[in-house]
């Protein structure tokens, strides 16, 4: 693996790989094992193990998977901000609220806590506004 002073990109690693190796790396992104990826591209698994640059190819797989995960995380984090706004602004829109809860759940934020609203006849919207007002020191609407 490259030392941290000269960390390579997947593109740099794959530029010196054969077309067969590049196909294997791409298959390996979705395959559970090296062997499954080899079979998918029509290469014998022993051949893959014998590639002199196998460690480099494994590094390329790791880099590509990491880049995808980071990109997905950025998209979800951006969506989480909008989901938080939606939870406050669109309490009546059932589909928007479900989508907002789903996004917040994926980034590890608990969107709704159990609140007993059966006594007193208060709606969920009224309870949430009261909780928001308490948390924000008296203002019933979110800051812009």
C-alpha positions, 0 to 999 in steps of 0.5 A, a space after each residue: 500500500 502507498 505510504 501517506 506522503 504519496 497517496 495514490 488515487 484509484 485512477 492512478 493505480 488503474 492506469 497501469 493495470 491491464 484491461 482484464 484487471 480493470 474489469 476485475 476491480 469494477 466487478 469486485 466493487 459489487 462482488 462479495 469475494 475476489 473469487 466471485 469477481 474473477 468468475 464474473 469477468 471470466 478469469 480463474 481465481 488463482 490467476 487473480 491471486 498471482 497478479 504481481 500488482 494484486 495489492 495495488 488492485 485491492 487498494 484501488 477497490 478500497 479507494 473506489 468504495 471509500 470515495 462512493 461512501 464519502 459522496 453518499 454521506 455528503 448527499 445525505 448530510 445535505 438532505 438532512 438539513 432540508 429534512 430538519 426544516 421540513 419537519 418543522 415547516 411541513 408538519 401537515 404534509 404526510 409524504 414530506 414528513 415520512 421522507 424527512 424522517 427517513 433521511 434523518 434516520 439514515 444520518 443517525 438523528 432521531 426525528 420523533 420521540 414518543 409523546 402522549 398527546 391523547 389527554 387534553 385533545 392536543 394535536 401532534 402539531 400543537 405538541 411539537 410547536 410547544 416543544 420547539 417553543 420550549 427548546 428555543 426559549 419562547 419563539 414558536 417559529 424556526 429562525 431563518 
